[in-house]
């Protein structure tokens, strides 16, 4: 264990032994322990034994170790002697310094006692002389003070005797403030001596003060006096300990009346800004006059509130309510003006007047927090203005769509009413949107305190407004198209032929207008919003963006397709009624031989011409060439391989005709099927072609429901053959029209009891007769 211990420095060991010996609880115990366990480190202990130490050192060390220990001990002894000398020297220096200090103190105190005795003698001399002066002047000073008190008393007595006269002079000059000051100064004397020495003066003064109090009350109640004069009168009455609660209510009532006048002035300013149609002619001075007069009135009201608050310090709640009522009335008037459709410049003028009033009143009523109060009211008013502006825009678009119908009812129709309606509605949408964006931009660019705080809200409201506007516009389109009406309402709306015609045309206008909104209006509005109305974010990211142009484009893309199909269906249904009457009215089994083309063909072509007239006003021409029969992706013949070819019409044998029908059914299995109904495009040819296809398909279905004799089949053959040329002239897919016309004739032949068609010469002769008759009627009508 001893070998493992790290050897310590000798000096450190001695310090440890000294500390342990000093803090040992029992010195005898330490000495006994040391005697038992003697070591080489015990040289500094109190129980050091030189003999034992030398014996132990001789036992543990060799000669070289003894010599080394001798050198170390000699060095330690020398160091200790040096330390002791230094300690003695330092103490000696301190002792010499203290001795010198004591000598100097003795030298300084030697002359101080004589000086103190001399100072005491001088102080006693001054005190004796001061007592002599006080004794000689005592009697005169008491006399002077007595005379001064007498003079002051006489002046007060003279003031009391002159008080009634002074009060009378104040009444004549209406110097009521001086009168109150004089009387309140004399009150302590009247209270002490008013019942004895100054009884007459007190009575006369009280009579004068009663007159003054009466006059002050009249001033408070007099409408011709200003509010400041009334407030001063109330202050004087309070100094006279007069109960002013009734006067307080009276003055508050006066402030309320003045508030009504201030509201009227604000309304007059709003009306002036709305009615000034020629501001340049009126001049700048006349334009600034209403606002300057209103500001002067407001400042007068503010000063009155300031005086009222000084008079009645406990009236803070009433004044705050009064100021908030004024701001509320201002914004109620603003909302009334907004309902009348004002511009942004007019709204800015009104808000600027209100904000000026708020700042003026906030100087005297900071506790009312009118800035925050007005900000909440402005939040409602500006949001109402944005919503009202979009409502007016929606109304303008609706008016542009229905204006033509109104003119037609009044007998002042346009030459191209649908085109006028479409152009007017486009203009209302795009120009109206740009105009309201410009108005809203003026609100954002203005540095008015209210609008600066509402900037982010305005941006969100504008974006939300456009989103809601286009949603409402889509609903309005549905309402105008009749989809949101019941059957009775629809009939009432489309009552009469002219109404039905306009409704179908209006649906076509709505379809094209929806395309315009999707392709032109929304991109332009999106650019303007991104340039001038970016930011916002008050509504929170969790609610998503306020304006989503992609969603609006999707809505109007779908709406345009719906309206286009609705127009086609409406026109097709009307023609289907004509076709139904044609095929359900006669008895086809007993039909007579055909003499001419039936009149339903003329009606059918007239309806198609009306459709062409409408689509020419609204839709552009297609870019695709006509789909001729040789261009079809199907067969050059009908899917049923028309059995009525020119080379087979001459057959008069019924059996051969029926055999040909069987051949057509067999050929149908090996022919490529033709695609008849394709996607409807926003072009004139596509819409007309689709209507013709649907009408021919309806005609085909009506034919399949009837049974014909030979004459009935021949009449249908004649009508269909006559329709081929005019129908091909107005459609873009001639192959499909040929196919459908062939289908009608084949179905009639299938439903015929004796399917013998007309011979080609007779067919041509009847068609030429019809063409000549039509040409003659056209010449007569022109």
Number of C-alpha atoms within 10 A of each C-alpha: 4 6 6 6 7 7 9 8 8 12 11 10 15 16 12 14 17 17 12 13 18 13 10 12 10 10 14 11 11 17 16 11 12 17 15 9 9 16 14 13 15 20 16 15 18 14 18 17 14 11 9 14 17 13 10 14 16 13 9 11 13 11 9 9 13 15 12 13 14 12 11 13 12 12 12 13 11 12 12 12 12 11 12 11 11 12 11 10 12 10 10 11 10 10 11 10 10 10 10 10 10 10 10 10 10 9 9 9 9 9 9 9 9 9 9 10 10 10 10 10 10 10 10 10 10 10 10 10 11 10 10 10 10 11 10 10 10 10 10 10 12 11 10 11 11 11 12 12 11 12 12 11 12 12 12 14 15 11 16 23 17 13 21 24 16 18 27 19 14 19 18 9 9 15 14 22 16 15 23 20 13 18 22 13 13 18 14 11 14 21 11 11 13 16 12 10 11 17 13 14 18 25 15 17 24 15 14 22 21 12 15 24 19 12 16 22 17 14 20 24 15 12 11 8 12 13 24 18 15 24 25 19 23 25 21 22 21 13 13 15 9 12 11 15 10 9 18 18 11 14 20 18 12 16 19 17 12 18 20 14 14 20 18 16 19 23 19 15 21 23 14 15 19 17 10 12 10 8 12 9 9 11 10 10 9 11 16 10 12 18 21 13 13 21 20 12 18 21 15 16 21 20 17 22 25 18 20 25 18 13 18 15 9 10 14 16 11 12 21 20 12 18 23 19 14 20 23 16 19 23 20 14 17 25 18 13 20 21 13 11 15 18 16 21 15 19 21 16 15 23 24 17 18 22 21 15 23 22 14 17 25 18 11 17 20 12 11 19 14 21 18 11 15 21 17 13 17 23 18 13 20 23 18 16 23 20 19 18 24 22 17 14 21 20 15 18 22 18 17 21 25 17 16 23 23 13 13 15 11 9 9 11 13 14 8 14 19 24 20 19 26 23 16 18 24 22 15 22 24 18 14 20 21 16 14 18 18 15 16 22 16 14 21 19 12 13 11 15 14 20 22 15 13 19 19 18 20 25 23 20 22 23 21 18 22 23 18 18 17 21 16 15 21 18 15 17 24 18 12 20 23 19 14 14 15 10 11 9 12 17 14 12 15 17 13 10 9 12 17 18 17 19 23 23 25 26 25 27 31 29 29 23 24 26 20 19 22 21 14 13 20 20 15 15 18 16 11 16 18 11 9 15 21 13 13 19 15 13 15 10 9 6 8 10 14 21 19 14 17 11 12 20 20 12 16 24 18 15 22 25 18 16 24 21 19 18 25 22 18 19 23 22 16 13 22 21 11 16 21 15 12 16 15 13 8 11 14 19 16 12 16 14 13 19 10 16 22 16 10 14 17 13 14 17 15 12 17 20 14 13 21 17 14 23 23 17 18 25 21 13 13 14 8 10 9 17 16 16 18 12 13 15 13 18 17 16 15 25 22 22 23 17 23 23 10 10 9 14 15 14 15 14 10 13 12 13 21 17 11 17 20 13 15 18 13 13 14 14 11 10 16 13 13 15 11 15 11 8 8 16 14 20 17 23 26 22 24 22 22 24 24 24 22 22 22 22 18 20 21 20 14 20 26 17 12 16 17 25 23 22 22 27 31 26 25 21 25 24 21 18 17 21 18 15 11 10 18 20 11 19 24 23 23 23 27 24 22 19 24 23 23 25 22 24 25 26 20 27 30 18 18 21 16 18 25 24 26 21 16 15 9 11 20 15 12 19 19 14 14 16 14 12 12 13 11 11 11 10 9 8 6 5
